[in-house]
């Protein structure tokens, strides 16, 4: 378990930014495979939102592949969908 904080940027009709807080849970039983759950909360232009990310992580040396599903709940809108990433570690 870890703690993360930062800013999120969102383009509606104009660019907005706001604070973001996350408490990721990373389960990596070995150096090649892992499961990740990343719940986040934030605020953009006075609107609070929640984001949940569940993914499988496969890595070899400095490269990795991440496949998961993400849910985003805003004040009036909800989005969800699959995600794919190629993170690099260094």
Secondary structure as GFF3:
##gff-version 3
##sequence-region A 1 90
A	DSSP	beta_strand	4	11	.	.	.	ID=ss1
A	DSSP	beta_strand	15	27	.	.	.	ID=ss2
A	DSSP	beta_strand	33	44	.	.	.	ID=ss3
A	DSSP	beta_strand	47	60	.	.	.	ID=ss4
A	DSSP	beta_strand	63	73	.	.	.	ID=ss5
A	DSSP	beta_strand	78	85	.	.	.	ID=ss6
###
